[in-house]
Amino acid sequence: MKMFRNDYSEICHKRVLEALNDALNEQNVGYGLDKHSENAKKMIQSLIKNDNASVHFLVGGTQTNMTMISYALKDYEAVIAVATGHINVHETGSIESSGHKILTVTGENGKIRPADIKDVIKNHVDEHMVKPKMVYISNSTEIGTIYKKEELEAIYKTCKENNLYLFIDGARLASALTSKDNDLTIEDVAKNCDSFYLGGTKNGLMFGEALVIINDSLKEDFRFQIKNKGAMLAKGFISGIEFEAILKDNLYFEIAKGANDNAYLLSRKLKELGFKVDEVYTNQVFVTCSNDEACFITNNFGCELWRDLGEEKQVRFVTSFSTRKEDVIELYNTLKKYLNK
């Protein structure tokens, strides 16, 4: 039975593995200074149409978030995020451990709004409080929603008007940009932030995130920061090889679209069985069900228990690059049999 726990349970896409195998006996310079990393950087610069962008390859999302945020902020500066943001709920205080407070806002549907940013600024008025300096968002969000172009432009405009950096967590950026509801391009993303990353760990790579720094003031000595935070991979060429493979022939976006499409199919099939399903935008499907049903789902499909609602529970299904239509149908038939429908 195919598991639906997350989008990083499999090792990697076969084309990534093939690329690594092709380079098996190569000898490369370390620490991201190799030919593969350099080529992957140029591919990303071409993708976003910005040859001046600085590109760095790191291992994982939490590491990338902590490395970037702690570099950009002075000791007394803070980052603004929605309460459900990954840096607030799933990173074990990594930002706070680097000496920076996370100023949380409620937001709406997992997304921050310009008004939220302005409220934080209004309430931090002098040197007796931390100084807001950065806004953190993720696209897609922790609950699978996405930012539309108008929303992102408004947030970045607010940031610029108030001298704040905007940093975009792109762990699931490929899913967001291939959503049926999306109207953003990768170029739009690059034009409306100071830094963002293309997530690979959750989209077909063995591991790896490509951090892209747009703002020139955040580029100087950033490799010192990477090394200082223990984020510089000796065999950095592995990340370069992986990103070369996943960016070739639009594979990065094609496999994300496939994961989204299977999530939409899964949503429809779960609704046919009578489940309450939140609106699905990307590859995460949130379902509210009875306690017994949640127990069966988590035990048989590996899904995470997302929220305990007392008499009901919410579980999360996640599709990945390797999910097939047949896997969704098998899940549907198994649940149908369990429910005697």
HUVENSUL-V497067 format. One record per backbone hydrogen bond with DSSP energy under -0.5 kcal/mol. CO is the residue of the C=O (numbers start at 1). NH is the residue of the N-H. Records with the same first field share a line. If there is no record, write none. Layout:
CO = NH / NH
//
This chain:
4 = 318
13 = 16 / 17
14 = 18
15 = 19
16 = 20
17 = 21
18 = 22
19 = 23
21 = 24
23 = 26
30 = 33
34 = 38
35 = 39
36 = 40
37 = 41
38 = 42
39 = 43
40 = 44
41 = 45
42 = 46
43 = 47
44 = 48
45 = 49 / 50
50 = 53
54 = 213
56 = 58 / 211
58 = 209
59 = 208
60 = 64
61 = 65
62 = 66
63 = 67
64 = 68
65 = 69
66 = 70
67 = 71
68 = 72
69 = 73
74 = 77
76 = 131
78 = 133 / 134
79 = 103
80 = 136
81 = 105
82 = 85
85 = 88 / 89
86 = 90
91 = 94
93 = 97
94 = 98
95 = 98 / 100
96 = 99
101 = 79 / 103
102 = 104
103 = 81
105 = 83
108 = 111
111 = 108
113 = 116 / 117
114 = 118
115 = 119
116 = 120
117 = 121
118 = 122
119 = 123
121 = 124
123 = 125
126 = 129
130 = 132
131 = 78
133 = 165
134 = 80
135 = 167
137 = 169
141 = 144
145 = 140 / 141
148 = 152
149 = 153
150 = 154
151 = 155
152 = 156
153 = 157
154 = 158
155 = 159
156 = 160
157 = 161
158 = 162
159 = 162 / 164
160 = 163
165 = 135 / 167
166 = 194 / 195
167 = 137 / 169
168 = 170 / 197
169 = 139
170 = 173 / 199
172 = 176
173 = 177
174 = 178
176 = 179
179 = 182
185 = 189
186 = 190
187 = 191
188 = 192
189 = 192
190 = 193
194 = 214 / 215
195 = 168
196 = 212
197 = 199
198 = 210
200 = 203 / 205
204 = 13
208 = 200 / 201
209 = 58 / 211
210 = 198
211 = 56 / 213
212 = 196 / 214
213 = 54
215 = 218
216 = 219 / 220
219 = 222
221 = 224 / 225
222 = 226
223 = 227
224 = 228
225 = 229
226 = 231 / 232
227 = 230
231 = 233
233 = 31 / 236
234 = 31 / 236
235 = 238
236 = 239 / 240
237 = 241
238 = 242
239 = 243
240 = 244
241 = 245
242 = 246
243 = 247
244 = 248
246 = 252
247 = 250
248 = 251
250 = 253 / 254
251 = 255
252 = 256
253 = 257
254 = 258
255 = 259
256 = 260
257 = 261
258 = 262
259 = 263
260 = 264
261 = 265
262 = 266
263 = 267
264 = 268
265 = 269
266 = 270
267 = 271
268 = 272
269 = 273
270 = 275
271 = 274
275 = 277
276 = 288
279 = 281
283 = 319
284 = 286
285 = 287 / 317
286 = 278
287 = 315
288 = 276
289 = 313
290 = 294
291 = 295
292 = 296
293 = 297
294 = 298
295 = 299
296 = 300
297 = 301 / 303
298 = 302
301 = 4
304 = 306 / 316
307 = 309 / 314
309 = 311
311 = 291
312 = 309
313 = 289 / 315
314 = 306 / 307
315 = 287 / 317
316 = 304
317 = 285
320 = 323
324 = 327 / 328
325 = 329
326 = 330
327 = 331
328 = 332
329 = 333
330 = 334
331 = 335
332 = 336
333 = 337
334 = 338
335 = 339
336 = 341
337 = 340
//
